[in-house]
Amino acid sequence: MEFKTVATNRKARFEYQLLDTYEAGLVLKGTEIKSVRKGQISLQEAYVRTDGKQAWLVGAHIAPYENASAFQHDPDREKKLLLNKREIRELYDAVRIKGLTIIPVRVYLKGGHAKVEIAIAKGKKKYDKREAIKKRDFEREESRN
């Protein structure tokens, strides 16, 4: 099946240590899916919220579709995620018991449907981030030589 990556959360791997990833369907309105197909989605401040029964993508911004008439969508509304019960329960337990967070890593189109890759993540400390920068700079210098 063909994948077309629409948006990535580039800061996710820098700010968090990703532990486990899931693929979730995204419930969108008509003008939202058209904007997503054009790549007008931002995951900068987005996270996933769950109550043990359902999961929502919060803080993802989908720009309004310019060719739509008066019936526009709210760009910052919470979008429902399609996961099975077991996955939702695992996510809920990770947040409630272990104190981890759930963040979206990327949004892509798979067979005409919008999917979001979400990850259970643990926030990195400042020294972990400095170590990542140091390692990245070292690798960059090595590739130049």
C-alpha positions as a Markdown table, in Angstrom:
| # | Residue | x | y | z |
|---|---|---|---|---|
| 1 | Met | 0.0 | 0.0 | 0.0 |
| 2 | Glu | 1.2 | 3.5 | -0.8 |
| 3 | Phe | 2.0 | 6.0 | 1.9 |
| 4 | Lys | 2.3 | 9.8 | 1.4 |
| 5 | Thr | 3.6 | 11.6 | 4.4 |
| 6 | Val | 1.8 | 14.9 | 4.8 |
| 7 | Ala | 3.3 | 16.3 | 8.0 |
| 8 | Thr | 5.9 | 15.3 | 10.6 |
| 9 | Asn | 6.5 | 16.4 | 14.1 |
| 10 | Arg | 10.2 | 17.2 | 13.8 |
| 11 | Lys | 10.7 | 18.2 | 17.4 |
| 12 | Ala | 9.2 | 14.9 | 18.7 |
| 13 | Arg | 12.4 | 12.9 | 18.5 |
| 14 | Phe | 14.4 | 15.7 | 20.0 |
| 15 | Glu | 12.1 | 16.6 | 22.9 |
| 16 | Tyr | 11.0 | 13.0 | 23.8 |
| 17 | Gln | 12.3 | 9.5 | 23.9 |
| 18 | Leu | 9.8 | 7.5 | 21.8 |
| 19 | Leu | 8.9 | 4.2 | 23.5 |
| 20 | Asp | 6.1 | 2.6 | 21.4 |
| 21 | Thr | 4.2 | 3.7 | 18.3 |
| 22 | Tyr | 0.7 | 3.1 | 17.1 |
| 23 | Glu | -1.2 | 3.8 | 13.8 |
| 24 | Ala | -4.5 | 5.5 | 14.3 |
| 25 | Gly | -7.2 | 6.6 | 11.9 |
| 26 | Leu | -8.2 | 10.2 | 11.9 |
| 27 | Val | -11.9 | 11.3 | 11.8 |
| 28 | Leu | -12.0 | 14.4 | 9.6 |
| 29 | Lys | -14.7 | 16.6 | 8.0 |
| 30 | Gly | -14.9 | 17.2 | 4.3 |
| 31 | Thr | -12.9 | 20.4 | 4.2 |
| 32 | Glu | -10.4 | 19.1 | 6.7 |
| 33 | Ile | -9.4 | 16.1 | 4.6 |
| 34 | Lys | -8.9 | 18.4 | 1.6 |
| 35 | Ser | -6.6 | 20.6 | 3.5 |
| 36 | Val | -4.7 | 17.6 | 4.8 |
| 37 | Arg | -4.2 | 16.3 | 1.3 |
| 38 | Lys | -2.7 | 19.6 | 0.4 |
| 39 | Gly | -0.3 | 19.3 | 3.4 |
| 40 | Gln | -1.8 | 22.2 | 5.4 |
| 41 | Ile | -1.6 | 20.5 | 8.8 |
| 42 | Ser | 0.7 | 21.4 | 11.7 |
| 43 | Leu | 1.6 | 19.1 | 14.6 |
| 44 | Gln | 3.8 | 21.6 | 16.5 |
| 45 | Glu | 1.8 | 21.8 | 19.7 |
| 46 | Ala | -0.3 | 18.7 | 19.3 |
| 47 | Tyr | -0.7 | 15.8 | 21.8 |
| 48 | Val | -3.2 | 13.0 | 22.3 |
| 49 | Arg | -5.7 | 12.9 | 25.1 |
| 50 | Thr | -7.6 | 9.8 | 26.2 |
| 51 | Asp | -10.2 | 8.9 | 28.8 |
| 52 | Gly | -9.9 | 5.1 | 28.6 |
| 53 | Lys | -12.7 | 4.8 | 26.1 |
| 54 | Gln | -11.8 | 7.2 | 23.3 |
| 55 | Ala | -8.8 | 9.1 | 22.1 |
| 56 | Trp | -8.5 | 12.6 | 20.6 |
| 57 | Leu | -5.8 | 14.5 | 18.8 |
| 58 | Val | -5.6 | 17.9 | 20.5 |
| 59 | Gly | -3.8 | 21.0 | 19.3 |
| 60 | Ala | -3.2 | 20.0 | 15.7 |
| 61 | His | -3.9 | 22.9 | 13.4 |
| 62 | Ile | -5.6 | 22.1 | 10.0 |
| 63 | Ala | -5.7 | 25.3 | 7.9 |
| 64 | Pro | -9.1 | 26.2 | 6.4 |
| 65 | Tyr | -9.7 | 25.0 | 2.9 |
| 66 | Glu | -9.7 | 28.1 | 0.6 |
| 67 | Asn | -12.0 | 26.7 | -2.0 |
| 68 | Ala | -14.8 | 25.9 | 0.5 |
| 69 | Ser | -17.9 | 28.0 | 0.8 |
| 70 | Ala | -19.4 | 29.2 | 4.0 |
| 71 | Phe | -19.2 | 25.8 | 5.7 |
| 72 | Gln | -15.6 | 25.9 | 7.0 |
| 73 | His | -14.3 | 23.7 | 9.7 |
| 74 | Asp | -12.8 | 24.9 | 13.0 |
| 75 | Pro | -9.0 | 24.7 | 12.4 |
| 76 | Asp | -8.2 | 23.8 | 16.1 |
| 77 | Arg | -11.0 | 21.4 | 17.0 |
| 78 | Glu | -10.2 | 18.1 | 18.6 |
| 79 | Lys | -10.1 | 15.3 | 16.1 |
| 80 | Lys | -11.2 | 11.8 | 17.2 |
| 81 | Leu | -8.7 | 9.0 | 16.7 |
| 82 | Leu | -9.7 | 5.5 | 15.6 |
| 83 | Leu | -8.0 | 2.8 | 17.7 |
| 84 | Asn | -9.2 | -0.5 | 19.0 |
| 85 | Lys | -10.1 | -0.9 | 22.7 |
| 86 | Arg | -6.9 | -2.7 | 23.6 |
| 87 | Glu | -4.7 | 0.1 | 22.2 |
| 88 | Ile | -6.8 | 2.8 | 23.9 |
| 89 | Arg | -6.5 | 1.0 | 27.2 |
| 90 | Glu | -2.7 | 0.6 | 26.7 |
| 91 | Leu | -2.4 | 4.3 | 26.0 |
| 92 | Tyr | -4.6 | 5.3 | 28.9 |
| 93 | Asp | -2.6 | 3.1 | 31.3 |
| 94 | Ala | 0.7 | 4.5 | 30.1 |
| 95 | Val | -0.4 | 8.0 | 30.8 |
| 96 | Arg | -2.2 | 7.3 | 34.1 |
| 97 | Ile | 0.1 | 4.8 | 35.7 |
| 98 | Lys | 3.5 | 5.5 | 34.2 |
| 99 | Gly | 3.2 | 9.3 | 33.8 |
| 100 | Leu | 4.1 | 9.2 | 30.1 |
| 101 | Thr | 2.7 | 11.4 | 27.3 |
| 102 | Ile | 1.2 | 10.5 | 23.9 |
| 103 | Ile | 2.4 | 12.6 | 21.0 |
| 104 | Pro | 1.7 | 12.5 | 17.2 |
| 105 | Val | 4.8 | 11.8 | 15.2 |
| 106 | Arg | 3.5 | 12.1 | 11.6 |
| 107 | Val | 0.4 | 12.3 | 9.5 |
| 108 | Tyr | 0.2 | 10.4 | 6.3 |
| 109 | Leu | -2.3 | 9.2 | 3.7 |
| 110 | Lys | -2.7 | 5.4 | 3.3 |
| 111 | Gly | -5.1 | 4.2 | 0.7 |
| 112 | Gly | -6.9 | 7.6 | 0.6 |
| 113 | His | -7.5 | 7.7 | 4.4 |
| 114 | Ala | -5.7 | 10.0 | 6.8 |
| 115 | Lys | -3.7 | 8.2 | 9.4 |
| 116 | Val | -1.6 | 9.5 | 12.3 |
| 117 | Glu | 1.3 | 7.7 | 13.8 |
| 118 | Ile | 1.3 | 8.3 | 17.6 |
| 119 | Ala | 3.9 | 7.4 | 20.1 |
| 120 | Ile | 4.0 | 6.8 | 23.8 |
| 121 | Ala | 6.9 | 9.1 | 24.9 |
| 122 | Lys | 9.0 | 10.0 | 27.9 |
| 123 | Gly | 10.2 | 13.6 | 28.1 |
| 124 | Lys | 14.0 | 14.1 | 27.8 |
| 125 | Lys | 15.9 | 16.0 | 30.4 |
| 126 | Lys | 18.1 | 19.0 | 29.4 |
| 127 | Tyr | 21.3 | 16.9 | 29.6 |
| 128 | Asp | 19.8 | 14.3 | 27.3 |
| 129 | Lys | 19.1 | 17.0 | 24.7 |
| 130 | Arg | 22.6 | 18.4 | 24.9 |
| 131 | Glu | 24.0 | 14.9 | 24.4 |
| 132 | Ala | 21.8 | 14.5 | 21.3 |
| 133 | Ile | 23.0 | 17.8 | 19.9 |
| 134 | Lys | 26.6 | 16.8 | 20.6 |
| 135 | Lys | 26.2 | 13.4 | 18.9 |
| 136 | Arg | 24.5 | 15.0 | 15.8 |
| 137 | Asp | 27.3 | 17.6 | 15.4 |
| 138 | Phe | 29.9 | 14.9 | 15.7 |
| 139 | Glu | 28.3 | 12.8 | 13.0 |
| 140 | Arg | 27.9 | 15.9 | 10.8 |
| 141 | Glu | 31.7 | 16.6 | 11.1 |
| 142 | Glu | 32.6 | 13.0 | 10.4 |
| 143 | Ser | 30.5 | 13.0 | 7.2 |
| 144 | Arg | 32.3 | 16.1 | 6.0 |
| 145 | Asn | 35.7 | 14.6 | 6.4 |
